[in-house]
Amino acid sequence: PPTLVHSALTALIDRWRPETHSFHLPCGEMTVTLEDWAMITALPLEGR
């Protein structure tokens, strides 16, 4: 059975717009930054 995570991911995929590389949500446009991704995944950002 679908889980909450699966349902949320499916909803985001449906709202992805490749032309702008962003999600189009009812409240507006949302872009995920590298810093956002690092916080979500708990991976460190290492620059060189």
N, C-alpha and C positions, 0 to 999 in steps of 0.2 A: 504493500500500500504506500502511496506517496506520503512523504514526511513534510513537515513545515519547511525545512531547508530546501527540499526538492521543489515544493510549490513556490517558494520565494524566488528561487533561481529561474524557474520556468517563467514567472511573471516578469523578471528583469530581462530575460532573453527576448520576450515578446516586445519589450519596449526599447530595445537597442536599435540605434540608427547608425549604420556604418558611414553614412555621409558626413556626420559630425562627430563620430566616435564618442557618443554620449547616450544616456538614457533619457527618453522623453516621458516624464511622469505627469500626473494630473497637477502637481504643484509647480511644475517647471522642468527645465533641463538640468540633468545631473551628470557631471563628469567625475570619474574616479582618478585621483592623482596617484603618483608613486608613493607619496607619504600616506595616503589613505590605504593603499594596498599593503604597505608595511605594517600599519596598525591592525588591519584586519587579519593578516596572516602571521603576525608576530615575528616576521623575518627582519633582520637588521638591514639598514641602508648603509652601504659602504661605497663611498666615492673614491675615484682614483684620478 
